Amino acid sequence: MTALLETKDLVCGHGKIVAVRGLDMELNAGEVLAVLGPNGAGKTTLMETIAGLLPRIGGDVLLDGRSLSSGKPAAANMSGVVLVPDNRALFTMLTVRENIEIARVKGGPTVDDMVDLFPALDKRLKIKAGALSGGEQQMLAMARGLVQNPKVFLIDEMSMGLAPIVVESLLPVVRKIADETNASVVLVEQHVSLALEVADTVMVLVHGDVSLRGTADEFRKDRSKLEAAYLGTSA
């Protein structure tokens, strides 16, 4: 079976500054990959490169076995790669409903579908996005991504600026998205324990290299391996 999302010897960075080196990765439809690692490990750079926001320095990114054009976000998006960035990138002067409708593709999920998934948005549809709480803004950012019918859904630092109790309520939605839409989900997350609860597989980046990878289940049972990977030592 061909992986839905694949990277081959991928090198990512900014200009000549390399942030991720020689990354090989495969992700099947309906799987959730948690990308973990300390600040500065290259996680956001990886996400932006897959989404086409940054040109590749080397290697390849493939969707359904076909190479994606390097550094062309519109082409990646049209192919089915959707990024929810860490800054959420909302139109703050537009309402919640307008933010969703402007992003929706023909035949994509509707505003009502997004309200079913994120009930907290129901009474906020006429409110400008800039007036929402942090948790509501994250729900809206995810809703805007989902109405684009993603094949690959990239969620960068979903928990940034949010209280742990809010993150705890949002992360199960990530699992539901993968299960119900069959999209491949790549989740960059600092709340390791919560990420392990919804992920199928885990990859730890440290200084641009894969320090550890495996199933979420094995790391739930033995956290010492993850701790060692973060520190750059063997478990």
Secondary structure per residue as TSV (DSSP state, phi and psi in degrees):
chain	resnum	aa	ss	phi	psi
A	1	M	-	360.0	129.8
A	2	T	-	-75.4	132.0
A	3	A	-	-63.1	145.2
A	4	L	S	-69.5	-46.6
A	5	L	E	-118.9	132.3
A	6	E	E	-144.5	139.3
A	7	T	E	-120.3	142.6
A	8	K	E	-126.8	115.8
A	9	D	E	48.5	41.8
A	10	L	E	-72.7	130.4
A	11	V	E	-119.0	123.5
A	12	C	E	-120.7	152.8
A	13	G	E	172.8	-169.8
A	14	H	E	-118.3	108.7
A	15	G	T	65.5	-124.4
A	16	K	T	-93.4	0.1
A	17	I	E	-87.6	112.0
A	18	V	E	-84.7	130.7
A	19	A	E	-111.8	-29.5
A	20	V	E	-134.4	133.6
A	21	R	E	-119.4	129.0
A	22	G	E	52.0	47.1
A	23	L	E	-85.2	122.0
A	24	D	E	-108.2	128.5
A	25	M	E	-151.9	141.9
A	26	E	E	-133.1	138.9
A	27	L	E	-141.9	126.1
A	28	N	-	-87.9	164.3
A	29	A	T	-59.7	137.6
A	30	G	T	80.9	3.6
A	31	E	-	-98.1	148.8
A	32	V	E	-113.2	120.7
A	33	L	E	-106.1	123.2
A	34	A	E	-94.0	120.8
A	35	V	E	-99.9	113.6
A	36	L	E	-113.9	167.5
A	37	G	-	148.4	162.2
A	38	P	-	-69.5	166.0
A	39	N	T	-57.7	139.6
A	40	G	T	84.0	8.8
A	41	A	S	-78.4	-16.1
A	42	G	S	107.3	10.2
A	43	K	H	-65.0	-49.5
A	44	T	H	-66.3	-38.8
A	45	T	H	-60.4	-40.1
A	46	L	H	-61.6	-46.8
A	47	M	H	-62.2	-43.4
A	48	E	H	-68.6	-29.7
A	49	T	H	-72.8	-43.2
A	50	I	H	-61.0	-38.3
A	51	A	T	-78.4	-5.5
A	52	G	T	86.6	1.5
A	53	L	S	-71.0	-27.9
A	54	L	S	-119.4	136.3
A	55	P	-	-70.0	146.8
A	56	R	-	-71.1	142.4
A	57	I	S	-82.9	-32.6
A	58	G	E	-163.6	168.3
A	59	G	E	78.8	-162.4
A	60	D	E	-145.8	153.9
A	61	V	E	-123.7	126.8
A	62	L	E	-121.8	140.7
A	63	L	E	-122.5	121.0
A	64	D	T	55.2	34.1
A	65	G	T	83.2	-1.1
A	66	R	E	-109.5	134.6
A	67	S	E	-67.2	134.0
A	68	L	-	-86.8	145.5
A	69	S	-	-64.5	139.0
A	70	S	T	-77.5	132.5
A	71	G	T	68.0	27.2
A	72	K	-	-126.7	87.0
A	73	P	H	-62.7	-35.1
A	74	A	H	-64.9	-40.5
A	75	A	H	-66.3	-41.9
A	76	A	H	-62.8	-42.1
A	77	N	H	-64.5	-43.2
A	78	M	H	-65.9	-25.8
A	79	S	H	-78.6	-16.0
A	80	G	T	118.7	10.4
A	81	V	E	-95.8	120.3
A	82	V	E	-124.3	128.6
A	83	L	E	-109.7	129.3
A	84	V	E	-99.8	102.8
A	85	P	-	-74.2	165.1
A	86	D	T	-67.3	-20.3
A	87	N	T	-94.4	1.3
A	88	R	-	71.4	-27.6
A	89	A	-	50.7	46.8
A	90	L	-	-85.1	156.0
A	91	F	-	-85.0	96.2
A	92	T	T	-66.9	-23.1
A	93	M	T	-92.2	-2.6
A	94	L	S	-97.6	155.4
A	95	T	B	-73.2	169.5
A	96	V	H	-58.3	-47.7
A	97	R	H	-60.1	-43.6
A	98	E	H	-64.8	-39.3
A	99	N	H	-60.1	-40.1
A	100	I	H	-72.5	-47.0
A	101	E	H	-65.0	-35.2
A	102	I	H	-70.4	-23.4
A	103	A	H	-93.6	-18.0
A	104	R	-	-67.2	134.2
A	105	V	-	-93.0	160.3
A	106	K	T	-59.8	127.6
A	107	G	T	83.8	-1.7
A	108	G	S	-76.3	170.5
A	109	P	-	-54.6	151.0
A	110	T	-	-94.7	174.0
A	111	V	H	-58.2	-42.5
A	112	D	H	-61.1	-38.7
A	113	D	H	-61.3	-40.5
A	114	M	H	-70.3	-33.5
A	115	V	H	-66.7	-36.9
A	116	D	H	-62.9	-37.4
A	117	L	H	-78.1	-36.2
A	118	F	-	-125.1	78.7
A	119	P	G	-56.7	-26.1
A	120	A	G	-63.5	-20.2
A	121	L	G	-81.8	-12.2
A	122	D	G	-55.3	-47.5
A	123	K	G	-90.3	9.2
A	124	R	G	-115.0	6.0
A	125	L	T	-60.2	-30.5
A	126	K	T	-95.5	2.0
A	127	I	S	-89.9	140.6
A	128	K	B	-66.3	143.4
A	129	A	G	-59.1	-32.5
A	130	G	G	-67.8	-15.6
A	131	A	G	-95.9	0.7
A	132	L	S	-79.6	158.4
A	133	S	-	-70.9	168.4
A	134	G	H	-59.9	-42.1
A	135	G	H	-65.0	-41.1
A	136	E	H	-66.0	-37.8
A	137	Q	H	-64.0	-38.4
A	138	Q	H	-67.1	-39.6
A	139	M	H	-60.0	-43.9
A	140	L	H	-64.8	-41.5
A	141	A	H	-61.7	-40.7
A	142	M	H	-69.0	-39.4
A	143	A	H	-62.4	-42.5
A	144	R	H	-61.0	-35.0
A	145	G	H	-71.7	-40.3
A	146	L	H	-69.0	-31.6
A	147	V	T	-73.8	-1.1
A	148	Q	T	-93.7	8.0
A	149	N	-	53.8	58.0
A	150	P	-	-69.7	143.7
A	151	K	S	-88.6	-36.2
A	152	V	E	-123.9	122.0
A	153	F	E	-113.7	111.5
A	154	L	E	-101.9	121.8
A	155	I	E	-121.0	110.0
A	156	D	E	-99.6	116.2
A	157	E	-	52.3	58.2
A	158	M	T	-57.6	-33.5
A	159	S	T	-86.5	0.8
A	160	M	T	-57.6	121.9
A	161	G	T	77.2	6.8
A	162	L	-	-106.2	149.1
A	163	A	-	-68.6	146.3
A	164	P	H	-53.9	-35.0
A	165	I	H	-66.4	-31.7
A	166	V	H	-71.5	-43.3
A	167	V	H	-60.6	-40.8
A	168	E	H	-61.7	-30.6
A	169	S	H	-82.7	-24.8
A	170	L	H	-87.1	-35.9
A	171	L	H	-61.2	-37.7
A	172	P	H	-60.2	-25.1
A	173	V	H	-65.2	-33.0
A	174	V	H	-61.4	-43.8
A	175	R	H	-62.9	-41.4
A	176	K	H	-63.9	-39.4
A	177	I	H	-60.0	-47.8
A	178	A	H	-63.6	-42.7
A	179	D	H	-68.7	-38.8
A	180	E	H	-91.7	-27.9
A	181	T	H	-103.0	-14.3
A	182	N	-	66.0	18.8
A	183	A	-	-75.6	150.7
A	184	S	E	-80.7	130.3
A	185	V	E	-116.8	127.1
A	186	V	E	-111.8	119.2
A	187	L	E	-117.2	115.7
A	188	V	E	-92.0	122.6
A	189	E	-	-149.6	138.6
A	190	Q	S	-91.2	-23.4
A	191	H	-	-80.8	87.2
A	192	V	H	-60.7	-48.1
A	193	S	H	-59.9	-42.3
A	194	L	H	-69.7	-39.2
A	195	A	H	-62.0	-38.8
A	196	L	H	-65.1	-25.3
A	197	E	H	-72.7	-25.0
A	198	V	H	-111.7	-13.1
A	199	A	-	-85.8	155.0
A	200	D	S	-93.1	-43.6
A	201	T	E	-130.4	161.2
A	202	V	E	-134.1	140.7
A	203	M	E	-134.7	128.6
A	204	V	E	-107.2	122.6
A	205	L	E	-101.3	132.5
A	206	V	E	-136.2	119.5
A	207	H	T	52.5	39.0
A	208	G	T	83.6	-0.3
A	209	D	E	-117.1	151.6
A	210	V	E	-76.6	111.0
A	211	S	E	-85.1	-27.2
A	212	L	E	-163.7	146.3
A	213	R	E	-151.2	155.3
A	214	G	E	168.6	-167.6
A	215	T	E	-83.4	150.7
A	216	A	H	-62.4	-34.2
A	217	D	H	-61.2	-43.3
A	218	E	H	-67.2	-31.3
A	219	F	H	-81.9	-24.7
A	220	R	H	-64.1	-35.0
A	221	K	H	-80.1	-26.9
A	222	D	-	-141.0	90.9
A	223	R	T	-73.0	-15.4
A	224	S	H	-62.5	-31.8
A	225	K	H	-64.1	-42.1
A	226	L	H	-65.6	-43.3
A	227	E	H	-60.7	-40.7
A	228	A	H	-67.2	-38.4
A	229	A	H	-64.0	-40.5
A	230	Y	H	-63.0	-34.0
A	231	L	H	-86.3	-7.3
A	232	G	T	75.5	26.2
A	233	T	S	-121.3	170.5
A	234	S	-	-82.8	148.1
A	235	A	-	-72.3	360.0
